[in-house]
């Protein structure tokens, strides 16, 4: 089903690109073609489940089907740790030529990898790491619509933060930084890989005799800095997150270099048995070629437009001068833009 969805998405984008010109339109999948207005992106909703369909990000469902309330905080701790340790791979997965201009405002979070959990979840995990074994029980809240003629509405306490790159809500995480021109297969491959790596570390600790509670609390204590529920657009908050040591890679070119970083190319593959990961340099080469190709096309278009404007201005000035001299104007034909 996962593969079929992505094939359908690619087919849809390809079809739109072909059909639009037939109606005198153009489909722009560029993330940020114009300054000062909203860019274009995808929101990648991601969750994981067991073979029997149990959502590991749903506390009630997981506790009911497993009979254990310690699994859920361990899963959430694994996500928190994965974002902190492998935030560079998350940033790498959203590299696109136009995405750098989009990230940072207008419904697009900055290129700083943090995770939003909401007040209820954050409080629950904070109490759990301090020794509490209380169950997670979020409450809904009333939100006013700002009009006296309309009643307030109830929304989940976990409602996502729209300035966060990776907020949690309603049994799934939402990666909000993905570019509109991207295929999300790499995004989900990265998310699954970094969580699998953290699960492997947790499993090794459990098999070594460490209790589930100790594993979870140690992960939360060591990687708590990656949790941020505030305004990610605020420049002061961005400076504070950067000072804490969260992954921040503003340039897609720099992000692509993380393909071949020792942490990702040498250490990661053996731990989770990825036989093809060592050939990741091929993907890096293709990504670089695509990045350069798109920028060559963009620069070529800009140069063409500059030449066209220059020729048009010259012909228009000539037209005005002839009128000013009372000469009979003639039709101006632009035969070349060079």
N, C-alpha and C positions, 0 to 999 in steps of 0.2 A: 504493500500500500504506500509506503514511504517513497519508494522509487517511482511508482506510478504517478504520485502527486507531482513530483519534480519534473517528470517527463511532460505531464500535462501543462505545467506552468511554462516550461520552455516552449512548447508548441503554441500556447496562447500568445506569448510575447512575439514569437516569430510570425504568427498569423496577423497580429495587429500591425506589425511593421510592413507587411505586404499589402494588407487591405486598405490602410489609411491613405496612401497615395491615389488609389482608385477613386476616392471621394474628395480629392483636393486637400487632404489633411496630411499631417506628419505626426508620427508617434515619437515623442522625445523621452527616452529612458535615462537621459543624463541627470545626475543627482542635483546639480546646481547650475543650470544654464544662465540664470540671471541673478545679479547681486541684489540684496535687500529684500528678497521675497522668499517664501518657503521653498525649501528644496524638496526632492522626491526620494522616498526610501521605502523599505519594507520593514514590517514588524514580524520577526520570526518567533512564533509561539512554540515553546519546546517543553516537553515533559517526557518522562520515562516510565515504563510499566513492566510488570512481570509477564511471563508467558500466559498467565491466567487472567491478565487484564487489570491487575491492581496498580493504580497510579501511586508511585512512590512519593509524589509531591502532595498527596491528599492524606492528611493526618487521620481523619475518621475512617476512610476506606482502608488505609494501610493497617491501622490498629485493629479494626474489626476482622480483617482477613488473616492477619498474622497472630493476633492475640498478644501483641507486644507493643508497648508505647515507647520503647527506646530506639526503635528502628528509624522513626521519622526524624528525630533530632540528629541522628547520625547522618542521614541522607542530606539534611540541610547543612550540616557542618562540612560534609564533603563538597558541596557546591561552593560554600564560602571559601574553603581552602583552594579549590580548583581555580576560582576567579583570582585569588591572591597570587598563587604560584604561576598560573598559566595565562594571565591576562594578556601577555604579549601574543599568544596564539589567537586569542579572541580578537585582538586588534588586527592581527594579520588576516584573519578570515573575512574582514570587512573592507579590505583594501580595494579601492576602485578609483579611477582617475578623477571622477567628479565628487567623490565622497568627502575628501578633505575639505572642500569648500562648504559642505553642508553641515558637518559636525560642529556642534556648539551652540545652536539656537534654533528657533522655529520648529519645535517638535523633534529636534535631532540632538541627542546628548553629545557632550564633548568626548574626545578620544582618551578618556581616563576610565579605566576599567574598574568599576565598583559594582556592588550589588545592593539593590533596595529590597528590604524585607517587610517594611511597614512597622508601625509602632507595636502592634500586638505580637507579631512574630519575633521582633527584636527583643521585646520584654520577655517572652517565653524562653528564647534561647539564652538570654542573659541570666535568667533565674536558673535554668537547667545547668549551665556551666558552673553555677555557684552552689549546686547541690540539690536543687529542687527536683521533685519527680512528678509535679503536677501535670495534668494533661493539657494539651493545647486547645483552647476554646475561644476563638475569636468571635466578637460580636459585631453585628451590623450597626451602621450609624446613619442618622438622618442628615440629609443635606438640603438646604434651602435653595430653591431655584431663583430666588431674588424677586419673585412677583407674588403679591398677596393673593392673586386670583388662582395661583397654582399651589397644590399641596407639596410638602417636602417629600423627597423620595429616599428610600432605604438603599444604601450601597454596602457592599462587603467591606469589612474593616481592612481587608488586604488589598483594596483598590490600588492599582499601580501608580507609581510616581512617573509622570510623563517627561521628566528631565533626566531620569536615570537610564544608563545604557542597558541595564539588566535587572529589571524589577520583577518581583514575585507577586503573584495574585491568582487566586482561585484555582489552585492546583497545577500551575505551570509558571515557567519563567518566560519573559518576553524580551528577546534581544532586539532593541529598538534602533540599533546603529547600522543595520544592513542597508546597502545602497540599492537604489531602484533598478540599476542595470545588472545586478548580481544574480547568479544562480545560488540558491541557498544550500546546495548540497555540501559545499565546503564548510559553510557555517555550522551545519548540524554535525558534520564529521568531526570538526574541532570540538564542539561541545560534548559530544559523546566520548571522544578520546580523552579529554582532560578529566572528565568525571570517572571514566574507567580507570585512569591512572590513580586517582585518589582512592577509589574503591579498593584497588589492589593493595595500596599501602595500609588501608584500614584492615583488610582481610589478613595481611601478614601480621599485623599487630595483634589481632584477635587470636590467630593461630599460635602466636607466641605466648599467650596467656594473659594479655591485657584485657581488662573488662570493657564491655561496650561503652559504659559511662565514662571511663577514663579516656578512651580513644576520642570520643565526641568532645569532651571538655577540653582536652589538650588541643584539638584542632581549632576549636572556637577561641580559646585563649591566644593561640599563636597567630591566628589569621583574622581576628576581630576587626582589624583596621579596614578590611575590604568592604565592610558593611557601612553604607551611608544612605540616610533617609532624607537628606536635605535637598536644597536647590542646586543642581549640578550646573546651571547656567551662571551662577554667581561666581565672579572672578576670584573673590576672596576664598570661597570654598574650594575652587579649583587649585589655588595655590596651597591650601592646607592639605588637600588630598595628595598633591604631588610631593609635598614635604614629608608626608607619612610613608612614602615609598610605593604607592600604587603605580601600576603600569600606566605610563603616559607616553604614547608615541604619536605625535601630531602629524608626521609625514608618512604617507603610504609607502614611499620608497624605503624609508627606514624600517617600517613594519615588515616589508617583504624580506628583509635581511634576516629576520628571525626564523625563516625556514631552515637556515643552515647553522643556527646557534647551537653550541654543544649541548645545551640543556634539552633541546628539541630534536636534534639529529642523532645524538650519540646516546644520551641517557634514557630518553623516553621510550624508544621502540622496544628494547629488550624487556622492559618491565611489563608491557601489556601485549607483547607478541604481535607486532605489526611488521610483517615481512617486507612490505613495500615501502615503508616509511623512509628507508635509507635511500630510495630513489626520488626523494622529495625534491632534490635539486632540479629535476626535470620540470616539475610543476613551477618551481621558482623561475626557471628560464622562460617558460611560457608566459607566466604572469608579467615578467619584466618586458617581454616582447609586446604583449597586449597593451601594457601601460604606455610604452613609448609610441606604439602605433596610434593609439587614441589621441595622444597629445600632438603627434605630427598632423593628424587630420584636423584637429582644432586649430592649430597654428596656421595651417594651409588655408582654412576657411577664413580666418581673420585677415590674412594677407590679401586674399582674393577680394574681400569686402573693402579693404582699404584702397586697393587699386580701382575698384569699381566706383567708389565714392569720389576718388580723385578725378577720374575721367568725367563723371557726371557733373562735378563742380566746374571743371574746365569748360565743358560744353554749355553749361548754364550761364557762366560768366560771359562767354562769347555771344550767346543769344541776347543777353541784356545789353551788351555793348553795341550790337548791330541795331537793336531797337532805339538805343539812345542816339545813334547817328542817323536815324530815320531811314535805315536800309530796310529792304524787304526781308523779313525773317524767313529763313528756310527751315525745313524739318531737319532735326538733328538725329542722326542715327549713330548709335554706338556700335562700332564694328569690332572693337577689341577693348579689352580691359587692361592691356599692357602698353 
